[in-house]
Amino acid sequence: MTEALVVLTNCPDADIADRIARTLVEQGLAACVNRLAPVESIYRWQGAVERATEVSLLIKTTRERYGEVEQAIRQLHPYQVPEIIVISIVDGHAAYLRWIQDATQPPLTA
C-alpha cells in the first residue's frame, strides 16, 4: 500500500479554499479535503509581522500523487509562497487508508 499523507495549506478566503479543494477531489488527486473554520495567522513576511484571517485545508492524498497536489495548489493559490506542508500518516484505520489509496489512483494509460 502506498503511503497516505495529509497536506496542509492555508488560503486567504473561502472561495479560493473551495476552488482548491474541489479541483483536487475532482481530479482524483485527493480522496478528501476538509475545510476548517477561519483561523487567525500571525507570521513574518518580508521583514514585517503580519496578521491575516485564513481558511485551512487538510488534504488527504498519497505520496504517489503528492507532486501533482503541490503543483495544483501552486497554480490555484494566489500567495507568492503558499504554505504546503506534508504530514505522513504512519498508522490509521486500515479501511480508511485503503479508501485514500483507491480514491487517488492515477488513471490507467493505454
FITI-551606 format. One record per residue: x, y, z of N, C-alpha, C in turn; residue in three letters. Coordinates in pm, whole numbers, plus 50000, padded with zeros to 5 digits. Layout:
<sites>
XYZXYZXYZALA
...
</sites>
This chain:
<sites>
500854988250000500005000050000500905012450000MET
500565022149918501335034549911501115042950035THR
502055051450068501995059550189500885070050179GLU
500055070850280499005081050287499585093550352ALA
499105105250306499595118050353498445127350386LEU
498725136850475497865148450494498705160350450VAL
498145168350359498815180450313498035192250370VAL
498755201450432498145213350492498435225350404LEU
497425233650385497625246550322496615256350379THR
496985268950385496075279550429495755288350310ASN
494495292350299494025300550187493515313850240CYS
493565324350155493155337550203491655339150221PRO
490845330350159489395331450177488705318350138ASP
487415317750166486645305550144486525302049997ALA
486425312049909486285309149766487525302049711ASP
488695306849747489915300349700490055286649763ILE
489745285449891489805272349958488885262449888ALA
487665266649856486715257849787487225253949649ASP
487785263449576488295260549441489415250249447ARG
490335251949539491445242449552490905228749594ILE
490055228349696489515215649745488775208149635ALA
487875215049567487065208749463487945203649349ARG
488915211549307489805207549199490585194949235THR
491135194549356491925182849397491085170249401LEU
489855171249453488995159349461488475155549322VAL
488045165349243487525162249109488585155849021GLU
489835159949035490915154448953491485141349010GLN
490935136649122491395124249182492755125449249GLY
493185137649278494465139649345494345138349495LEU
493135140449547492855139249690491595131049707ALA
491585122749810490375114949842489365123849913ALA
489865133249992489015141750075489795154250111CYS
489075165450119489675177750169488735183450274VAL
489265185650393488495192050500488815206850501ASN
487775214950495487935229450507487595233250649ARG
488555238750720488365242250860487855256450873LEU
487355259450991486875273051020488025282951001ALA
487705295350971488775305250957489675305651081PRO
490945307651055491955308651160492645322151148VAL
493165326851259493985338951258495445334751252GLU
496145339451151497555336251135498395348651161SER
499435346851240500405357551264501735352151214ILE
502365359551125503565354551058504475366151018TYR
505725362850992506685372650944506765371350793ARG
506605382550724506705382550578507425395250535TRP
508495393450461509305404350408509675414350517GLN
510105409050633510615417150742509585423050836GLY
508305420950807507255426750892506405415550952ALA
505885418051072504955408651133503555411951080VAL
502915401851022501615403450958500565395351033GLU
499315398851010498195391451067497145389950956ARG
496585377850943495575375550840494585364950887ALA
493365366050839492375355450857492495346250737THR
492645333350763492825323650654491905311650677GLU
491735303750571490965291450577491935279850556VAL
492005270750652492915259450644492265247750571SER
493085240750492492645228450425493505216850473LEU
492845205450502493515192850532493215183650415LEU
494245180650337494095173350212494625159150231ILE
493765149150208494185135150220494525129750082LYS
495785125350069496275120349941497315109549966THR
498075106249863499145096249876500465102249831THR
501535095749873502885100049831502955100149678ARG
502335090349616502365089149469501765101349401GLU
500745107549459500065118949396500525132449449ARG
501445132349547501825144849612502335155449514TYR
503205151849422503745161549328502655168949251GLY
501645161549209500525167549137499675176349228GLU
499525172149354498795180249451499515193549471VAL
500825193049494501585205349513501475214449391GLU
501615208749274501525216649151500155223349138GLN
499085216049167497735221849158497555233149259ALA
498025231049381497915241749482498665254149435ILE
499875252249387500685263649344500035271049227ARG
499365263849139498695270249025497455277949067GLN
496725272749166495445278649205495555288849319LEU
496665288749388496835296849508497375310649474HIS
496805321249531497275334749498498545339149572PRO
498915332149680500085336349756501365333949675TYR
502315342949690503615341349626504315328749677GLN
504195326249807504785314349870503695307749954VAL
502845299149892501785292749971502365282450068PRO
501705281450182502065270950278501625257650220GLU
502565248550206502265234850163503145225850249ILE
502505219250346503225210950442502665196750436ILE
503555186950434503145172950425503375166150559VAL
502365158750603502465150450722502185136050680ILE
503115127150707502925113050676501955106950777SER
501045098950727500145091550815500845078250844ILE
501335076850965502105064850999501225053051035VAL
499985055851075499065045051109497655050751108ASP
496685041951098495295046451098494375034751065GLY
493105037751059492095027751027492385022250886HIS
492675009450878493135003350752492145005650638ALA
490865004450664489875006450558489895020850508ALA
490085030450596490145044550556491395047050472TYR
492525041550514493755043350439493655036950300LEU
492995025350290492755019050159491875027950073ARG
490855034250135489975043150061490765054950003TRP
491675060750081492505071650029493275066849907ILE
493865055149918494635049649806493745047249685GLN
492605040949706491685037949595491155050549528ASP
490845060649608490235072949555491235081749479ALA
492525079049497493535087349432494355079749329THR
493865068249285494585060649183494685068649056GLN
495895069648999496035076748871495245069348762PRO
494785076548661494085069848552495005060048479PRO
494435049248434495205039348359495555045048222LEU
496795042848180497215047148048497165035347954THR
496765038047831496615027247733497915024147666ALA
</sites>
